[in-house]
């Protein structure tokens, strides 16, 4: 599980804004750009080219509802 301290300093590599943790370390999500960054073996893969675009509004809302606060 990602440490809260680490999560507080992680930012999107594109817009430098905060990321949301989705599920139990499933992925990190940037709701502003609608990009999902995967987490492999507890390590966030924060590469813009590797991010998954979330174009579907329903999927965007689903991710927001699952974000850890």
C-alpha positions in Angstrom: 0.0 0.0 0.0 1.2 3.5 -0.8 2.3 5.4 2.2 0.3 8.6 2.9 3.4 10.7 3.0 4.5 9.4 -0.4 1.0 9.9 -1.8 0.9 13.5 -0.5 4.0 14.4 -2.6 3.2 12.5 -5.8 2.0 14.7 -8.6 1.0 14.2 -12.2 4.1 14.5 -14.4 2.1 16.6 -17.0 0.3 19.3 -15.0 2.1 18.9 -11.6 -1.3 18.6 -9.9 -2.3 16.1 -7.1 -3.4 12.6 -7.9 -6.2 10.5 -6.4 -5.5 7.0 -5.2 -8.1 4.6 -6.6 -9.0 1.5 -4.8 -6.4 -0.5 -2.8 -3.4 0.8 -4.8 -5.1 0.0 -8.1 -4.0 3.2 -9.8 -3.4 6.9 -9.5 -5.8 9.2 -11.3 -5.6 12.8 -12.5 -9.3 13.9 -12.8 -8.3 17.2 -14.4 -6.6 15.6 -17.4 -8.6 12.3 -17.1 -5.4 10.2 -17.0 -4.9 7.0 -15.0 -1.4 5.9 -14.0 -0.9 2.2 -13.0 0.8 1.0 -9.9 3.1 -2.1 -10.4 4.3 -4.0 -7.4 3.6 -0.9 -5.2 5.5 1.4 -7.5 3.6 4.2 -9.4 4.4 4.3 -13.1 4.2 8.1 -13.6 5.0 8.3 -17.3 2.7 10.4 -19.5 3.2 8.0 -22.4 2.2 5.0 -20.2 -1.0 6.7 -18.8 -4.4 5.5 -19.8 -6.8 8.1 -21.1 -10.3 8.0 -19.5 -12.6 9.4 -22.2 -15.9 7.8 -21.0 -17.8 10.1 -18.6 -19.3 7.1 -16.7 -15.8 5.7 -16.2 -14.5 9.1 -15.0 -17.4 9.3 -12.4 -16.8 5.7 -11.3 -13.1 6.4 -10.6 -14.0 9.6 -8.7 -16.5 7.7 -6.6 -13.8 5.1 -5.7 -11.1 7.6 -4.8 -9.6 7.2 -1.4 -10.0 10.4 0.7 
